Amino acid sequence: MDWRSAIKGFQSYLKLEKSLSGNSIEAYSRDVEKLFQFSDREGFKINPENITLADLRRFIVWAAELGMIPSSQARILSGIKAFYKYLLMEDLIKGDPSELLESPKIQRKLPDTLSIEEINKLIDAIDLSKPEGGRNKAILEVLYGCGLRVSELTELKLSNLYLDIEFIKVTGKGSKERLVPIGGSAIKALKIWIESIRVHIPIKKGEEDLVFLNRRGARLSRVYIFMVIKQLAELTGINKTISPHTFRHSFATHLVEGGADLRAVQEMLGHESITTTEIYTHLDREYLKGTIIQFHPRS
């Protein structure tokens, strides 16, 4: 079994069996490609079925020597573990060499968040005199109001908006659908964009059902949304490294700080495991700690 055919089969498995998005499949493929590069070095040419646990441990050392930080190493190993799980399941190998492989110890970094005042500042800075201004306001309102991933936002469909009952249907990771509540501010911004601005755009064939479009009537890229947010941050003087995902983190953090049930937050974010959502309880503890320090008379 050669690497190219094994990687191609792995990609098909991720697409057909796991229903992963193109971006996720590409990320997993890059992880296995790095192991392929390592195994193809001069004097160390070895096929995927012959890789051992010792080889994988040397691979980790090699990755570290290239300057990869522990979090990057851990992510790559996650992809490699998925690859060998696939090979084992397809009976292409007799044992999984990655089974006993430990990921590098990493300190879990709490995600950056924006305060409510900072979010308002960013939204208020949008130039509504331009057609894209109404669209960009709707984008930020939906990102923060619904806690969407940027890919979920770019794929949001008109047919999945149930604004009369204040819900939207979102397609998340693994093509899993969920219903997410949507508040008044986001609904108002969406209606202005859809009913007053979007109707005047000549829409590209096949994109008719997408909510957010560029001026040529085509879907927006994730990079474009990142650039919009970056420009607004520079304009408002917010000196934080923010991205579309920052609005998702802020959405969850503000809910937990306000006393929302963690299971409800998990459902709205579309997290498969509650442990992923539990990071926001740590954020909540920091918020409570700060509140005590600020307001307790003996602090």
GUVO-484781 format. One record per residue (C-alpha): x, y, z; residue number from 1. Coordinates in pm, whole numbers, plus 50000, padded with zeros to 5 digits. Example, Ala and Ser with C-alpha at 12.3 -4.5 7.8 and 13.67 -1.06 7.14 Angstrom:
BEGIN
px->51230 | py->49550 | pz->50780 | pos->1;
px->51367 | py->49894 | pz->50714 | pos->2;
***
This chain:
BEGIN
px->50000 | py->50000 | pz->50000 | pos->1;
px->50148 | py->50333 | pz->49892 | pos->2;
px->50085 | py->50666 | pz->50061 | pos->3;
px->49897 | py->50830 | pz->49773 | pos->4;
px->49634 | py->50556 | pz->49741 | pos->5;
px->49598 | py->50536 | pz->50121 | pos->6;
px->49543 | py->50912 | pz->50150 | pos->7;
px->49295 | py->50907 | pz->49861 | pos->8;
px->49098 | py->50628 | pz->50029 | pos->9;
px->49108 | py->50819 | pz->50360 | pos->10;
px->48966 | py->51128 | pz->50190 | pos->11;
px->48679 | py->50925 | pz->50042 | pos->12;
px->48608 | py->50776 | pz->50386 | pos->13;
px->48597 | py->51120 | pz->50549 | pos->14;
px->48362 | py->51250 | pz->50281 | pos->15;
px->48126 | py->50953 | pz->50241 | pos->16;
px->48132 | py->50788 | pz->50584 | pos->17;
px->48202 | py->51080 | pz->50818 | pos->18;
px->48026 | py->51349 | pz->50607 | pos->19;
px->48303 | py->51601 | pz->50680 | pos->20;
px->48328 | py->51933 | pz->50500 | pos->21;
px->48585 | py->51999 | pz->50229 | pos->22;
px->48785 | py->52218 | pz->50469 | pos->23;
px->48801 | py->51943 | pz->50733 | pos->24;
px->48901 | py->51680 | pz->50476 | pos->25;
px->49177 | py->51910 | pz->50350 | pos->26;
px->49305 | py->51963 | pz->50706 | pos->27;
px->49313 | py->51589 | pz->50781 | pos->28;
px->49488 | py->51523 | pz->50450 | pos->29;
px->49758 | py->51782 | pz->50529 | pos->30;
px->49824 | py->51608 | pz->50862 | pos->31;
px->49883 | py->51272 | pz->50693 | pos->32;
px->50090 | py->51439 | pz->50419 | pos->33;
px->50332 | py->51558 | pz->50688 | pos->34;
px->50379 | py->51200 | pz->50807 | pos->35;
px->50430 | py->51099 | pz->50442 | pos->36;
px->50700 | py->51368 | pz->50407 | pos->37;
px->50869 | py->51238 | pz->50722 | pos->38;
px->50855 | py->50874 | pz->50604 | pos->39;
px->50988 | py->50967 | pz->50260 | pos->40;
px->51304 | py->51126 | pz->50392 | pos->41;
px->51633 | py->50997 | pz->50255 | pos->42;
px->51726 | py->50677 | pz->50436 | pos->43;
px->51382 | py->50641 | pz->50599 | pos->44;
px->51141 | py->50541 | pz->50322 | pos->45;
px->50852 | py->50340 | pz->50466 | pos->46;
px->50493 | py->50265 | pz->50368 | pos->47;
px->50195 | py->50350 | pz->50593 | pos->48;
px->50129 | py->49987 | pz->50699 | pos->49;
px->50489 | py->49951 | pz->50824 | pos->50;
px->50494 | py->50262 | pz->51046 | pos->51;
px->50553 | py->50173 | pz->51412 | pos->52;
px->50487 | py->50352 | pz->51740 | pos->53;
px->50860 | py->50429 | pz->51760 | pos->54;
px->50843 | py->50586 | pz->51413 | pos->55;
px->50551 | py->50806 | pz->51519 | pos->56;
px->50741 | py->50919 | pz->51828 | pos->57;
px->51036 | py->51015 | pz->51607 | pos->58;
px->50788 | py->51200 | pz->51386 | pos->59;
px->50679 | py->51410 | pz->51686 | pos->60;
px->51042 | py->51500 | pz->51757 | pos->61;
px->51089 | py->51588 | pz->51389 | pos->62;
px->50779 | py->51811 | pz->51393 | pos->63;
px->50906 | py->51988 | pz->51706 | pos->64;
px->51245 | py->52046 | pz->51543 | pos->65;
px->51065 | py->52212 | pz->51250 | pos->66;
px->50932 | py->52466 | pz->51500 | pos->67;
px->50576 | py->52338 | pz->51538 | pos->68;
px->50425 | py->52440 | pz->51870 | pos->69;
px->50263 | py->52170 | pz->52092 | pos->70;
px->49908 | py->52268 | pz->51991 | pos->71;
px->49998 | py->52225 | pz->51621 | pos->72;
px->50164 | py->51891 | pz->51695 | pos->73;
px->49854 | py->51775 | pz->51884 | pos->74;
px->49627 | py->51871 | pz->51595 | pos->75;
px->49845 | py->51683 | pz->51344 | pos->76;
px->49849 | py->51373 | pz->51565 | pos->77;
px->49470 | py->51386 | pz->51583 | pos->78;
px->49460 | py->51362 | pz->51203 | pos->79;
px->49711 | py->51076 | pz->51200 | pos->80;
px->49513 | py->50883 | pz->51462 | pos->81;
px->49201 | py->50921 | pz->51245 | pos->82;
px->49401 | py->50797 | pz->50943 | pos->83;
px->49519 | py->50480 | pz->51120 | pos->84;
px->49173 | py->50419 | pz->51261 | pos->85;
px->49048 | py->50421 | pz->50901 | pos->86;
px->49324 | py->50180 | pz->50784 | pos->87;
px->49244 | py->49941 | pz->51070 | pos->88;
px->48871 | py->49953 | pz->50999 | pos->89;
px->48936 | py->49873 | pz->50631 | pos->90;
px->49164 | py->49580 | pz->50732 | pos->91;
px->49457 | py->49745 | pz->50557 | pos->92;
px->49668 | py->49709 | pz->50872 | pos->93;
px->49669 | py->49448 | pz->51151 | pos->94;
px->49733 | py->49690 | pz->51439 | pos->95;
px->49709 | py->50063 | pz->51507 | pos->96;
px->50057 | py->50208 | pz->51578 | pos->97;
px->49903 | py->50537 | pz->51698 | pos->98;
px->49685 | py->50377 | pz->51967 | pos->99;
px->49937 | py->50430 | pz->52248 | pos->100;
px->50072 | py->50758 | pz->52110 | pos->101;
px->50036 | py->51047 | pz->52353 | pos->102;
px->49983 | py->51401 | pz->52231 | pos->103;
px->50216 | py->51676 | pz->52357 | pos->104;
px->50097 | py->51842 | pz->52675 | pos->105;
px->49941 | py->52175 | pz->52589 | pos->106;
px->49803 | py->52448 | pz->52803 | pos->107;
px->49444 | py->52508 | pz->52707 | pos->108;
px->49421 | py->52869 | pz->52605 | pos->109;
px->49102 | py->53052 | pz->52686 | pos->110;
px->48957 | py->53210 | pz->52373 | pos->111;
px->48962 | py->53586 | pz->52326 | pos->112;
px->48628 | py->53754 | pz->52377 | pos->113;
px->48479 | py->54095 | pz->52315 | pos->114;
px->48279 | py->54288 | pz->52571 | pos->115;
px->47923 | py->54391 | pz->52489 | pos->116;
px->48049 | py->54750 | pz->52457 | pos->117;
px->48318 | py->54644 | pz->52207 | pos->118;
px->48067 | py->54450 | pz->51997 | pos->119;
px->47835 | py->54752 | pz->51990 | pos->120;
px->48131 | py->54970 | pz->51896 | pos->121;
px->48217 | py->54746 | pz->51599 | pos->122;
px->47858 | py->54732 | pz->51474 | pos->123;
px->47811 | py->55109 | pz->51515 | pos->124;
px->48125 | py->55171 | pz->51308 | pos->125;
px->47973 | py->55011 | pz->50995 | pos->126;
px->47902 | py->55262 | pz->50719 | pos->127;
px->47532 | py->55205 | pz->50648 | pos->128;
px->47533 | py->55454 | pz->50359 | pos->129;
px->47691 | py->55182 | pz->50142 | pos->130;
px->47493 | py->54875 | pz->50027 | pos->131;
px->47750 | py->54639 | pz->50178 | pos->132;
px->47708 | py->54821 | pz->50510 | pos->133;
px->47360 | py->54676 | pz->50564 | pos->134;
px->47490 | py->54330 | pz->50475 | pos->135;
px->47792 | py->54360 | pz->50706 | pos->136;
px->47572 | py->54473 | pz->50995 | pos->137;
px->47348 | py->54170 | pz->50941 | pos->138;
px->47659 | py->53946 | pz->50933 | pos->139;
px->47790 | py->54073 | pz->51267 | pos->140;
px->47446 | py->54067 | pz->51428 | pos->141;
px->47396 | py->53703 | pz->51323 | pos->142;
px->47749 | py->53595 | pz->51421 | pos->143;
px->47706 | py->53738 | pz->51769 | pos->144;
px->47330 | py->53685 | pz->51806 | pos->145;
px->47336 | py->53317 | pz->51707 | pos->146;
px->47696 | py->53209 | pz->51784 | pos->147;
px->47754 | py->53067 | pz->51435 | pos->148;
px->48077 | py->52934 | pz->51291 | pos->149;
px->48186 | py->53141 | pz->50991 | pos->150;
px->48126 | py->52845 | pz->50755 | pos->151;
px->47773 | py->52812 | pz->50893 | pos->152;
px->47715 | py->53180 | pz->50821 | pos->153;
px->47840 | py->53166 | pz->50462 | pos->154;
px->47620 | py->52860 | pz->50396 | pos->155;
px->47309 | py->53005 | pz->50566 | pos->156;
px->47003 | py->52971 | pz->50339 | pos->157;
px->46692 | py->53185 | pz->50300 | pos->158;
px->46482 | py->52870 | pz->50313 | pos->159;
px->46621 | py->52798 | pz->50661 | pos->160;
px->46517 | py->53131 | pz->50812 | pos->161;
px->46209 | py->53111 | pz->51034 | pos->162;
px->46211 | py->53470 | pz->51149 | pos->163;
px->45840 | py->53474 | pz->51235 | pos->164;
px->45907 | py->53224 | pz->51515 | pos->165;
px->46260 | py->53361 | pz->51582 | pos->166;
px->46462 | py->53057 | pz->51477 | pos->167;
px->46712 | py->52972 | pz->51203 | pos->168;
px->46821 | py->52626 | pz->51088 | pos->169;
px->47197 | py->52584 | pz->51067 | pos->170;
px->47406 | py->52313 | pz->50902 | pos->171;
px->47711 | py->52253 | pz->51119 | pos->172;
px->48004 | py->52010 | pz->51125 | pos->173;
px->47934 | py->51670 | pz->50976 | pos->174;
px->47629 | py->51815 | pz->50796 | pos->175;
px->47439 | py->51807 | pz->51127 | pos->176;
px->47145 | py->52044 | pz->51140 | pos->177;
px->47031 | py->52236 | pz->51446 | pos->178;
px->46776 | py->52505 | pz->51526 | pos->179;
px->46918 | py->52821 | pz->51681 | pos->180;
px->46714 | py->53104 | pz->51836 | pos->181;
px->46764 | py->53447 | pz->51681 | pos->182;
px->46701 | py->53775 | pz->51862 | pos->183;
px->46535 | py->54099 | pz->51762 | pos->184;
px->46848 | py->54295 | pz->51662 | pos->185;
px->46968 | py->54021 | pz->51428 | pos->186;
px->46619 | py->53975 | pz->51279 | pos->187;
px->46587 | py->54349 | pz->51211 | pos->188;
px->46931 | py->54365 | pz->51043 | pos->189;
px->46857 | py->54053 | pz->50835 | pos->190;
px->46524 | py->54189 | pz->50712 | pos->191;
px->46682 | py->54520 | pz->50606 | pos->192;
px->46954 | py->54333 | pz->50415 | pos->193;
px->46719 | py->54081 | pz->50251 | pos->194;
px->46421 | py->54305 | pz->50176 | pos->195;
px->46591 | py->54636 | pz->50094 | pos->196;
px->46940 | py->54559 | pz->49962 | pos->197;
px->46977 | py->54196 | pz->49852 | pos->198;
px->46670 | py->54221 | pz->49622 | pos->199;
px->46861 | py->54466 | pz->49400 | pos->200;
px->47160 | py->54234 | pz->49342 | pos->201;
px->47176 | py->54020 | pz->49023 | pos->202;
px->47225 | py->53676 | pz->49175 | pos->203;
px->47460 | py->53415 | pz->49029 | pos->204;
px->47293 | py->53091 | pz->48920 | pos->205;
px->47295 | py->52833 | pz->49199 | pos->206;
px->47338 | py->53093 | pz->49476 | pos->207;
px->46973 | py->53207 | pz->49487 | pos->208;
px->46902 | py->53055 | pz->49829 | pos->209;
px->47212 | py->53189 | pz->50006 | pos->210;
px->47148 | py->53470 | pz->50255 | pos->211;
px->47478 | py->53654 | pz->50224 | pos->212;
px->47616 | py->53749 | pz->49882 | pos->213;
px->47880 | py->53983 | pz->49744 | pos->214;
px->47801 | py->54266 | pz->49501 | pos->215;
px->47828 | py->54022 | pz->49207 | pos->216;
px->47565 | py->53794 | pz->49356 | pos->217;
px->47807 | py->53515 | pz->49457 | pos->218;
px->47867 | py->53361 | pz->49797 | pos->219;
px->48099 | py->53532 | pz->50042 | pos->220;
px->48428 | py->53369 | pz->50137 | pos->221;
px->48537 | py->53316 | pz->50497 | pos->222;
px->48845 | py->53527 | pz->50425 | pos->223;
px->48630 | py->53821 | pz->50316 | pos->224;
px->48432 | py->53815 | pz->50642 | pos->225;
px->48758 | py->53800 | pz->50836 | pos->226;
px->48881 | py->54109 | pz->50646 | pos->227;
px->48560 | py->54302 | pz->50719 | pos->228;
px->48599 | py->54237 | pz->51093 | pos->229;
px->48970 | py->54319 | pz->51089 | pos->230;
px->48903 | py->54655 | pz->50919 | pos->231;
px->48631 | py->54742 | pz->51172 | pos->232;
px->48866 | py->54655 | pz->51459 | pos->233;
px->49132 | py->54889 | pz->51316 | pos->234;
px->48872 | py->55161 | pz->51259 | pos->235;
px->48745 | py->55144 | pz->51617 | pos->236;
px->49087 | py->55105 | pz->51778 | pos->237;
px->49011 | py->54769 | pz->51941 | pos->238;
px->49356 | py->54624 | pz->52001 | pos->239;
px->49262 | py->54257 | pz->52013 | pos->240;
px->49328 | py->53978 | pz->51767 | pos->241;
px->48973 | py->53913 | pz->51659 | pos->242;
px->48812 | py->53699 | pz->51390 | pos->243;
px->48461 | py->53579 | pz->51306 | pos->244;
px->48509 | py->53305 | pz->51568 | pos->245;
px->48559 | py->53573 | pz->51835 | pos->246;
px->48190 | py->53659 | pz->51802 | pos->247;
px->48101 | py->53293 | pz->51864 | pos->248;
px->48320 | py->53286 | pz->52175 | pos->249;
px->48166 | py->53613 | pz->52294 | pos->250;
px->47814 | py->53479 | pz->52236 | pos->251;
px->47884 | py->53173 | pz->52453 | pos->252;
px->48074 | py->53365 | pz->52721 | pos->253;
px->47802 | py->53626 | pz->52766 | pos->254;
px->47537 | py->53354 | pz->52790 | pos->255;
px->47729 | py->53165 | pz->53059 | pos->256;
px->47804 | py->53487 | pz->53247 | pos->257;
px->47433 | py->53564 | pz->53239 | pos->258;
px->47351 | py->53229 | pz->53399 | pos->259;
px->47254 | py->53021 | pz->53093 | pos->260;
px->47246 | py->52643 | pz->53135 | pos->261;
px->47559 | py->52483 | pz->52987 | pos->262;
px->47356 | py->52215 | pz->52806 | pos->263;
px->47152 | py->52487 | pz->52635 | pos->264;
px->47472 | py->52664 | pz->52527 | pos->265;
px->47609 | py->52331 | pz->52397 | pos->266;
px->47294 | py->52282 | pz->52190 | pos->267;
px->47308 | py->52633 | pz->52044 | pos->268;
px->47678 | py->52607 | pz->51956 | pos->269;
px->47635 | py->52262 | pz->51803 | pos->270;
px->47909 | py->52105 | pz->52017 | pos->271;
px->47903 | py->51726 | pz->52000 | pos->272;
px->48058 | py->51695 | pz->52346 | pos->273;
px->47978 | py->51895 | pz->52658 | pos->274;
px->48351 | py->51900 | pz->52739 | pos->275;
px->48405 | py->52138 | pz->52446 | pos->276;
px->48146 | py->52375 | pz->52591 | pos->277;
px->48292 | py->52348 | pz->52943 | pos->278;
px->48572 | py->52590 | pz->52852 | pos->279;
px->48314 | py->52865 | pz->52899 | pos->280;
px->48268 | py->52763 | pz->53264 | pos->281;
px->48637 | py->52850 | pz->53308 | pos->282;
px->48572 | py->53186 | pz->53147 | pos->283;
px->48280 | py->53229 | pz->53383 | pos->284;
px->48503 | py->53161 | pz->53683 | pos->285;
px->48744 | py->53430 | pz->53564 | pos->286;
px->48449 | py->53668 | pz->53529 | pos->287;
px->48330 | py->53585 | pz->53882 | pos->288;
px->48683 | py->53621 | pz->54019 | pos->289;
px->48716 | py->53963 | pz->53857 | pos->290;
px->48378 | py->54068 | pz->53993 | pos->291;
px->48476 | py->53968 | pz->54347 | pos->292;
px->48810 | py->54149 | pz->54325 | pos->293;
px->48638 | py->54462 | pz->54195 | pos->294;
px->48341 | py->54477 | pz->54427 | pos->295;
px->48411 | py->54278 | pz->54745 | pos->296;
px->48501 | py->54514 | pz->55033 | pos->297;
px->48776 | py->54282 | pz->55165 | pos->298;
px->48946 | py->54236 | pz->54825 | pos->299;
***
